[in-house]
């Protein structure tokens, strides 16, 4: 079709995207660690204290001088005298000397002159303050030294990492209570088409509810963005230009879902091209669904022109839009979803030279994960809603036969 | 150890959990579809209108009577007269009769007496109101009939499904603007241990910051729960009982992370046992980490007793706690995470009869996803924070050798 200037492959599309979306546009903000999960770390964070902060026991047992235990066995147990119980949360006292031990709990502070812990299971009480030990331990056994996990000055969190609940735990362990993160990417969504109406309105004949904006807003929020604007735009170049201008300073990333008419496709790229430099960077990809995708950068703003069909719009927003969003958000390195593997349960054809993403349902059949493509005629949202993920057919393949081990990107993986 | 009455296998643990967590405890609430993503559908939702609401074209082209196109080819094109352009968002008019056509856009409404669409690429304009067509089409070609995607009364969304952005799109398509969902599960978190202090406090010798509560709160929220209470509890049976009582009517699921001392482990199960019926259902699992896990149901409340070690607490909260949370939330069927597959890059041993979950780092090495276990001595949070997921070693295996294809549950998969 005339409006496809030159189709790019997915690999070419990625190269272009990487070259033009190379740094975050978001400001740094300082927030409490408890609220940081899912946010992107804006500054490398160093360990502020040794951890553990003191040498501690890794088991329940008795703190000993390893030398005192030499040769102990079930045949020849060794007797030790108990000096005390080391209380959790309290500093420990030194052992009185050789031949002495102290009861210690997991995580308890090792006495300064002890050098090992013998597990409680290897000991036996023979009086209130005496035990027999049935095993020897070597220096350092069942002990975690101060700073053994992390040292003051070690890297705790890299700039660009998306903060997990485990990172939040690690930050808190090290005494960090606030962390620098990037503010969220601001997303704008423009739905073009004279036939589109508010989802809550009753359609007249020929009208269709605009659902792409709801779907794209949900997807963007799931990936940590703030939806700053959602607008429906009539099918006129002036209307599109005006809408883009209204988002100029308020949105970092704009999704445009195209109107369906041929004329729209013709002018969308042109309007974007005139909107700012460098303008349209590719228009059309060897992919299905999503062939008429437009990628552009206009000054500080990234624009992704999506097909109007909801499934096509979703697939491209997920495949290209979310990694773009992650790059703009400052995530580094950008983490891509890991596919799960499944056995395809039917033959499926594809066109060589084109990458396909097909909604599939995953099922466990006697311990084997099988993928069933959800075929559809009009490529509508219902098929996608009933799917568990998208099966990938690479460009080199002309389809797959039943029984092939395929890669499926499941919907529930968010970042 | 004396406090492990009888270890259960993971399979036995699941059976017990399924038998005792068999329905949601959450009330239904009605919310707007735009805000429903990630929530659990509380009532089966039926399609309220046919979709598409009218018979429409699936391509850009010309609406025709299929009969008029019979025999058309590049050698013998057929001439048709253009009656009109069917505007998007408007009702179409019937074709004047045989030999007539109308320009139609993708999604446009088919004229009542037309029965097929010929793609624009197969036609040629020869005057303002005449085209040649180079191909015949059959009845229904490039047409989507009213209600072909979904019919009034079809099932749109099953009770128990977690609503995705695609479901929200499907609901909106069908004119549904509000949806019944379950209110979030209320989670309570009790951290036991005399040595624990607020994460923002400066530890005295022997003290440790309480990080489990931050981590468990983050994990619970990621899975859709509301964290209703977080408390630190001193290592005394009365204190634990009092804390449990204070959560009786405000929390549906309580995580207790155990203090480290032997005595704590002894009394935790006993205090829970006395707290309500049926009480402790298992205490101890053949798993590493997480062996001393306690699962209990006390009247309406589910209690999961986790080890105090942060990695153990995290693994059990993720492995057992999150599916329990999903069941309490009303998710049905409960979706379990799908593992990704990777090639293990080192030998690793395990104990036969015990399931292991080991933090691993995933790396792409020349297109192959490899898993590198993160070894640790004290099983601390830093190793977990640096991992991409947990590698599973099943009970039947006595470890894996390098090169084995292993299953890894990645952290970024939330539901």
Interface residues (C-beta under 8 A of the other chain):
Chain A: X1 X33 X34 X37 X38 X51 X52 X53 X54 X58 X60 X87 X88 X89 X90 X91 X92 X105 X106 X107 X108 X109 X120 X121 X144 X148 X149 X150 X156 X157 X164 X165 X166 X167 X168 X169 X170 X172 X173 X175 X177 X193 X194 X195 X196 X199 X200 X202 X203 X204 X205 X206 X207 X208 X209 X211 X212 X214 X215 X216 X217 X218 X219 X221 X222 X235 X259 X260 X261 X262 X308 X309 X310 X314 X335 X337 X338 X339 X340 X341 X362 X369 X376 X377 X378 X380 X381 X382 X384 X385 X387 X410 X411 X412 X413 X414 X415
Chain B: X1 X33 X34 X37 X38 X51 X52 X53 X54 X58 X60 X87 X88 X89 X90 X91 X92 X105 X106 X107 X108 X109 X120 X121 X144 X148 X149 X150 X156 X157 X164 X165 X166 X167 X168 X169 X170 X172 X173 X175 X177 X193 X194 X195 X196 X199 X200 X202 X203 X204 X205 X206 X207 X208 X209 X211 X212 X214 X215 X216 X217 X218 X219 X221 X222 X235 X259 X260 X261 X262 X308 X309 X310 X314 X335 X337 X338 X339 X340 X341 X362 X369 X376 X377 X378 X380 X381 X382 X384 X385 X387 X410 X411 X412 X413 X414 X415
